[in-house]
Amino acid sequence: MLPVLNIGPLAVQVAGLILLIGIWVGLNRSEAFARRQGMDVERLNSLILYLLLAGILAARLGFVIQNFPVFIEHPLDAFSLSPQMLDLPSALAAMFLTGLIYGQRIRLEFWNTLDALTPAFAVLMMAVALMNLASGDGFGVPARLPWSIYLFDEWRHPTQVYDLIFAALIWRIVESSPPPIKLPAGIRFLSFMFLSAFGRIVVDAFRAEAVIAGLGGVRVTQVAALVWMILAGILMMKLSRSRKVEEG
């Protein structure tokens, strides 16, 4: 773990630095993809700006609401720059609603836009895995294996590394598309969702922080990921069939 990097008199939060780098790299990958697809990059960048603002504000607001008694005593802590004080579900919900409303307003095609944002999502997945590795979050259950890491007084499954491996493989898959092959709009994004959900099911089996759903040791996140997998699979089949009907 390396939660803080001391550079002279400065103490830099490594997790926050990784997040900023991940956002920067991810947005560059999405912009490059959009240019290759002939999309209006200016409109896409405008959408991304609103998505980031909505996501950051909602993530902090969601965290404050969930920990309201603490912030009542120390209200100025709500303006802390700590990346740990963010609620991911709140951020995703706000970004989804913002994307729907603003994307329609500036007339961006729904599935094509999600495909263009997919490289950024994939890069951010890798960034989150590295953030957890630096901070110690998302740690695994105790296990004595040749590849175990020593964390919190225990040898554990390196679930953060598992996440990073899955994220890197998914990024490679969604970024690659041979020139002769043109995928139906939405397939790239839905493939990302399907593979990400599969990775969540696998990795969370070894994660200590995951909440048990009471179904024979199955985690709540695994149940949610399975629902996402099924939904993504159904939508991929529907889009593929629609493409065949149009071509036939």
Stockholm file with secondary structure:
# STOCKHOLM 1.0

chainA/1-248         MLPVLNIGPLAVQVAGLILLIGIWVGLNRSEAFARRQGMDVERLNSLILYLLLAGILAARLGFVIQNFPVFIEHPLDAFSLSPQMLDLPSALAAMFLTGLIYGQRIRLEFWNTLDALTPAFAVLMMAVALMNLASGDGFGVPARLPWSIYLFDEWRHPTQVYDLIFAALIWRIVESSPPPIKLPAGIRFLSFMFLSAFGRIVVDAFRAEAVIAGLGGVRVTQVAALVWMILAGILMMKLSRSRKVEEG
#=GR chainA/1-248 SS CCSEEEETTEEEEHHHHHHHHHHHHHHHHHHHHHHHTTCCHHHHHHHHHHHHHHHHHHHHHHHHHHTHHHHHHCGGGGGCCCTTSCCHHHHHHHHHHHHHHHHHHTTCCHHHHHHHHHHHHHHHHHHHHHHHHHHCCSCBCBCCCTTCEEETTEEECCHHHHHHHHHHHHHHHHHCCCTTCCCCTTHHHHHHHHHHHHHHHHHGGGBSSSCEEEETTEEHHHHHHHHHHHHHHHHHHHHHHHHHHHHC
#=GC SS_cons         CCSEEEETTEEEEHHHHHHHHHHHHHHHHHHHHHHHTTCCHHHHHHHHHHHHHHHHHHHHHHHHHHTHHHHHHCGGGGGCCCTTSCCHHHHHHHHHHHHHHHHHHTTCCHHHHHHHHHHHHHHHHHHHHHHHHHHCCSCBCBCCCTTCEEETTEEECCHHHHHHHHHHHHHHHHHCCCTTCCCCTTHHHHHHHHHHHHHHHHHGGGBSSSCEEEETTEEHHHHHHHHHHHHHHHHHHHHHHHHHHHHC
//
